[in-house]
Amino acid sequence: MNIFAPCDLPVINGEKVFLRPITREDTPLIVAWRNTPSVYRHFIFRQPFTPELHENWLRTKVDTGKVIQYIIVEKDGSRPVGSVYYRDVDPENESAEYGIFIGEKDALGRGLGTETARLFTRFGLDVLKLHRISLRVLDGNDIARRSYEKAGFVTEGVFKDMVKLDGKYRDLSFMAIINEEGET
């Protein structure tokens, strides 16, 4: 598995978006996005997100290579609209967990998340040489599920009443993509 130092990560180009490595200067955007109801309602972690929490995330996860995080930028206008990342990067097992959010409400429904899912998944499989990329999706997040399926993820299982959010139990689906070409 190829592990890059955060400063050596490449920019990833698509048709509608490009993905660039996160920087500390992105903290105000991340904090604002993560506290937006349309974003946090799809997260299990629902506590108010602060600059201090984000700095801790950068220091303990991104800087150490346990997380590889990018900012999603619209090509038209170069406006940051969200973030995509691999967390729990495991070099020994060549695996990681995928996560994404679109923070700008007017960027939703335009295919930016689907293109990002495809681009970042290819990056994970082809460049990082991950064997397995997994993700978790809350029930009811059908737009995200369809986006993940378009990127090649398949549902491996549904865990009934896995989490309790806003006083209600919610199902959690586990999805993954396996790099069959990377078999040795």
N, C-alpha and C positions, 0 to 999 in steps of 0.2 A: 504494500500500500504506500503510495506517495503521500508524504506529509510535508506540507509547505510551512515555512515560517509565515506568520500573518503578513509580513511586508513583502513576501514573494508571491502572493496569490495573484493570478492573472485576472484581467477584466474579461467577462464573458459576454459576447455580443450576440444579439438576436435581431429579429426584424422590428419589433415594437419596443423592446427594452434592451438595456445592457445592465449587467450586474457587476458591481464593483465591491471590493472588500470594505467592510465597515471600518470607520475610524471613530475616535473619541468625539470628534466634532459632530457626529450623527446623534449624540445622546439626546439633545432636545427633541429631535424628530421621533426617535424610538419611544421616549417617555410619552410624548403626546399621542402617538399612534396606539401604544399599548393601553392607554387610559381611555380610548375611544370605545363607546359601547359596541359598535359594530365589529370591533376587533376582539375585545376581551370576552365577549359572550361565547366565543369559540375556543377559549383557553380554559384549561383546568385551573391554572394559577390565576386567581381573581383578585388578589390583593392590589391596592393602588400601587402603581409602578412609579418609582422615584429615580432621580438621577443617581442616588447612592446605590440603589439596587442594580442599575445598569452598569455603573462603574465596577461594582463587585463582579458582575457577570463578565465584563470585559477582562478584568484582572485575573479571575480564577478559571474562566472557561476559554475565552477567545485567545488570550495571550499564551495560554498553556497548550493550545491545540486540541482541547477537548471539544471545542466548538469552532466550526468554520462558518462565519456569518458574512453575508453580503447585503448590500442595499440594492433594491430594484429601482432602476431609473428609466423613466420614459425617454425614448430616443427623441421624440418630438418635444423639444423644449428643455430637455435634460433635468426634468423635475423628479426628485426622489418620491416614490409612491408607496414603498413598503420594504419588507425584509424577508430574506430566505436564509436558511441555515441548516447545517448538520450539527446535531448535538450528540453527546455521548459517543464521540468518535473513538472507535476501538481498533487500533492498528493490528493487534494480534488476530482478531477475528474478522478483520477487514469489513467492519460494519459501522453504521451510524443511523441515527434517527433524523428524519426530514421534518422541517417545520417551515411555515410561510405565513405571512399576513400582508394584506394590502391595507395600508393605513389611510390613504386618501379616498374618501367616499366616492368622488367622481371618477376614480380609476377602476371601480368595481364594474364587472359585467362587460369589460372590453377585451377580454382574452389575455390580459397581461399576466394574471396568475397562472393560466394554463401554459403560456409560452415560458414563463419562468420555471414552472415545474419540469417541463421538458428539457430546458437548457441546463438547469442545475442537476437534474438526474443524470443527464449525459456526462456532465462534468464529474459527478461522483463516480460513475461507473468507468468512464474512459480515462480520466486524468488522475483522480485520486485512487483509482483501482479498487474501489469498494466492491465487495462480493454481494453484500446485502444492505439494502436501504429500507428501513421500516418507517412507519408513521402511525399515529393514532388520530382518529377523527371522531368527534362527538356526533351522536345521532342527531339528525335534523340538519346537518351541514352538507346538504346534497350538492350544492354548487362546488364546494371543495372536493367532495368525493368524485364527482364527474371529472374534475380537473386532474385529480390524481390518476384516475383510470386512463385518461388520455395520455398521460406520461408513462404508462405501463405498470402502475401499481395494481395489485390484485388483493382482494379481501382474504385474509387468512382466518379471521374469526371475529365474532361479536361477543363481547363480554357484557352480559345483562346487568343493569343497575351497578355499573362499575364505580361511578362517582356520584356524589350528591352535590348538586349545584343549585343555588337559589331555592333550596328546600325541596328539590325534586331529584330522584334518582335518574341517572341518564346512562344509556348504553354507550359503550365505547368500541368502535371497530378498529381492528388492527389490520393494516395493509402493508405490503412489502413488494419490492422488486428484487429479483435475484439476477446477478450478472452471470448468465449461463456461459457466455463467451470467455469468461475469466477462469473457467474450470481448468485445473491442471491434472 
